[in-house]
Every structure is written in C-alpha cells, then in structure tokens.
Amino acid sequence: MRGRRILLVDDICTTGTTLARAVDCLLRAGAEAVDCVVAARTPAHPDRRG
C-alpha cells in the first residue's frame, strides 16, 4: 500500500462520511494519494444547505 495511488469507487454518496473515513485510513496506511469516484449523490437536506 505504501506509496500507491488509490482509486476508491462507491455506488452512492450520502453525507460523505464513509468516503472521508476510508480516505483517512488509506492515507494513514501509507497511500500516496486517494481519488474518489461515486455513481450517484443524494441531494443535500434542506436544513444542511449552506
């Protein structure tokens, strides 16, 4: 893993928490870089829009 570039693929992104945690783990394990691709993203909840 050390020094490798990782492509993380997910089917759907809701809050992004799962992707963020996975990226953090991969970087701590020594990945050089992590890129994420998702097939779909849920719309933001009205209370969470900035």
N, C-alpha and C positions, 0 to 999 in steps of 0.2 A: 504494500500500500504506500509506503513512504516514497514521496516524490512523484506520485502518479496524479494524473488529471482524471477526475471522475465526472461522468455524466449521470445525474440522478433523474430518473423518469418516474412520474407519478400520474395516475389517471385523473385525479381531481384535487384541487387546492381549495380548501375552505378558509381557514384562518392563516395558513402558512406555518403554523406551529410545528407540525410534523416535519416539514421540509427543513425548517430552521434547526431543529434538533438533530436531524440526520446530517446536515451540513456541518454542524458543530462537532459531532462525533467523528466524522470523516476527517476533518481538518486536524483535530486532536490526535487522530491515529496516524497522521503524517501525510495526508493527501496534499499535493501541491496546490490544487485548485478544485473546486466543485461547481459545476454548472447544473442548473435545474431546468427541466422542461416539464410542463404539465399539459394535459389534453384539454382540460376544462377548469374553469374557476367559478366558484359560486359568487353571486353578486354580494356586495357589502350590505350588511344590515343597516337600515336607516339610522339607528342610534349610533353606529360606528363610523359614519361618514365624516370626513374631516372638513 
